[in-house]
Amino acid sequence: MIRVTAKLLGPSFTTRTGIPVFPVPETKDSPMPEQDPASAGAIDDLDISVPHPARMHNYVLGGKDHFAADREAAEKRLAILPDWRTGARENRHFLGRAVRYLTAEAGIRQFLDIGPGLPAAGATHEVAQAVAPGARVAYVDNDPMVISHARALLTSTPQGSCGYLHADLSDPEDILAKIAAAGVLDFSEPAGLLLLAVLHFIPASLDPPRIVRTLLDALAPGSYVVISHLTRDHDPARVSRSMKVGDQIGVPVRSMTLDEFEDLFAGLELLDPGAVLVSEWRRDIPGPRPLPREINFYGAVARVRRHRTVPVQASPGVARASSAADSTS
Ligand SMILES: C[S@@+](CC[C@H](N)C(=O)[O-])C[C@H]1O[C@@H](n2cnc3c(N)ncnc32)[C@H](O)[C@@H]1O
């Protein structure tokens, strides 16, 4: 096992809104050297011999921040599911459309983006601040390398701010406590909660719907949640095989049926067009649409009501709202 050990002793300073900023080295413009601690980042215990979702995702999107183990693991999955690239790209487009909608039309000015991945074009703060320069974004990720690249993403407008918190989605209470302690977001005001292509890394034993509910319960009425999640509904054989590869390489993922995915939004107002493949959510890209089997991610955006009533065991009907401009219920 190759371990890269350097120093990350915690936030070195905070922005004027109290958001922690971590010391990081310059970002390299080439694939990460395999054994160069200085280049790898100011990271404690970064194990580059083990593939990691963020770096595999970066490789699939054509980024530069990955190690040999990530590339090999990603190629194994791509050999079975070459359309993974299309799905990952469409998922990013969905993120952009959803954040643009929330900022431009729903008036959201603060976002909690959990599992943002390594820096890539169209990051949440870029999209939001292009509409509202004062928008604030808190990024939360459990990958030390994502944290080490914070500086690359922390190019907030002077009016707004963004920052990173190192935490794990499997412990939503910890995420909320850290955000409260850092004063990153003001949960008395509406916020946008983003869980894009991250929830499927949480094992079923940890009850992913409960994790979503815990985060939702912290949000003010008029907040929104955006989720995308792997599904096997449209290409069961190949997605199942790619999931087996995920188990073998130590990056297990779960899938959801459409019903299971819709249940995540229990008690919320699901915006039109509801829970659909990410490529179909308010698509504004010209040209031919990808086939469903090329996507394999469901996506949806929903609004938090004033009084959210969530059934304990889901199989609820999902309310729909045509626009975020609708009145609170
Ligand atoms: C596939 S990438 C998705 C990136 C981006 N959200 C997107 O949709 O393009 C998954 C991200 O989730 C992060 N992640 C995976 N498991 C996590 C966990 N348990 N807690 C926090 N982040 C996690 C990974 O480090 C990575 O940054």
The ligand as an ORCA input file, in Angstrom:
! r2SCAN-3c Opt
* xyz 0 1
  C     -19.434     10.293     -8.310
  S     -18.809     11.648     -7.423
  C     -20.141     12.808     -7.705
  C     -19.627     14.211     -7.915
  C     -20.698     15.242     -8.181
  N     -21.650     15.325     -7.079
  C     -21.435     14.963     -9.452
  O     -22.599     14.565     -9.367
  O     -20.875     15.129    -10.531
  C     -19.104     11.142     -5.759
  C     -18.568     12.084     -4.715
  O     -19.102     11.703     -3.462
  C     -18.055     11.602     -2.521
  N     -18.457     10.620     -1.517
  C     -18.581      9.278     -1.676
  N     -19.005      8.721     -0.537
  C     -19.166      9.737      0.353
  C     -19.569      9.800      1.715
  N     -19.919      8.691      2.362
  N     -19.604     11.007      2.310
  C     -19.260     12.132      1.654
  N     -18.865     12.127      0.363
  C     -18.812     10.947     -0.275
  C     -16.846     11.206     -3.315
  O     -15.645     11.520     -2.643
  C     -17.060     12.048     -4.559
  O     -16.574     13.341     -4.374
*
